[in-house]
Structure formats: C-alpha cells, structure tokens
C-alpha cells in the first residue's frame, strides 16, 4: 500500500492559527485569585500510653433525675415527722395547762318566810274611803262669769239649711242593700236606696251639717252609723261588707231644698 501523503503546509498553518487563538483567549480571560485552602486545626499530640494499662474514660456529667418511689418515700417520712412533732407539742400543752380546781357552790340564801312575802298575783289592798261624815267634801267654787272660752266652748249654732247626707254603703246589686237598710231602720236611722250610674247607694233620709266638723249633728250621726254598723250580721247568701262593716261611711254634699 502506498503511504498516505499529508499536506505539511496546511497542517503547519492550522497549528499556527490554533496557537494564535489560544493566545487571544488567554489574554482576554482574567486571572482569578487563588482560593486559600481551609486551615485544619492541629490535633494535640497523643501521649504514648504505657503498655498493659487501660486508659480511664472521662466522666460524663449526667443530670440527676428524681425517682417517683423516692418522692413518695420522702413525703411519707416528712408526714411522719410532722405528726410526731404535733403529738409532742400537744403533750407539752396538756402537761403545762393547769388543772382547774373544783369550785364549791355558794350556800343558798335562806328562803324568806311565806308570811312576810306577798304573792305578786294578789293586788295591793286599797285603802277604804273615808266616811262622808268624817271629812266633808270640798266643793270648788265656780264662777260662770270667769270661764275661759278654751275650757267651755259655746255651742255652735245650727245652720238653717242642711246640705249633707251620709253614704253608708255602695254596692252594684240593690238586693244586698235591703237587709242593711232594715238593720239601720231597726236602730232608729232612716235610710233610702238611691242609684248613681251602675251602683246603688244606701244613704240617710235626713240631711245634716258637714260630718267633718266636730260637734255638728252630721259628725254625731256618722259616729252612730259606725257604731251600729259593727253589729250588722248579713243573712246567708248576702254580702257581709267586711269584718268591721260600714266604717268607711262618709258625708256627701247635696243641693239644699
């Protein structure tokens, strides 16, 4: 076989261009600083260990942990000590406390005789009045001309026209006022039943002065009505007007004739 022939001129030209290109690349690139290598700390030199002796391992500090059984035993021990201390103190207090001496009761005072003491239930004896013949009664002298108006009030003149009647009771049913009217008629008080709206009024037939003024005939009649009203007993099935009936009677002014 014939040997392959190469173009030496073209090959040398290619090598030259490649070298020029590498030179340009090297000029364009920046030179980066060298990164320092990390320093490895120097390990202490190990001392030679004699043969036949095992090195003692270093002691490690372990945290102290409380055991549950230990806590229970400690608490029980503390309770026993406290109980013993309390028992000793109680004994000391009982020993130091003085024993009270028995006190003898004082001798009772002698009871007074029954003849000298009067029972509280018996009233004190009242003195007997003196005989009229021994001491003459003292009669005070009265002078009618010197009586003060505050002590003896003159009677009030009655008004010529009476303009008040006394309302004894008020009720919605007229039938319940009929026995009341009969009761007052039997005690000398003349009454009549009159209607006012949906109610019936039991009032006096006669007219009086204002019952609010003490000393007038209306005032006296109002007190009489209250006294007679307390004796009223309603028949079965009728209104009894309360436990103390007709104590709220009042005077009502009417037109004079």
Secondary structure, DSSP 8 states (H G I E B T S, - for coil): -------HHHHHHHHHHHHHHHHHHHHHS---------------------TT---------------HHHHHHHHHHHHHHHHHHHHHHHHHHHHHS----------------TTTS--TTS---------TTTS--------GGG--TTTS-------SS--EEEEEEEES-THHHHHHHHHHHHTT--EEEEEETTEEEEEESS-BS-TTSTTSHHHHHHHHHHHHHTT----TTS---SSSTTTT-EEEE----
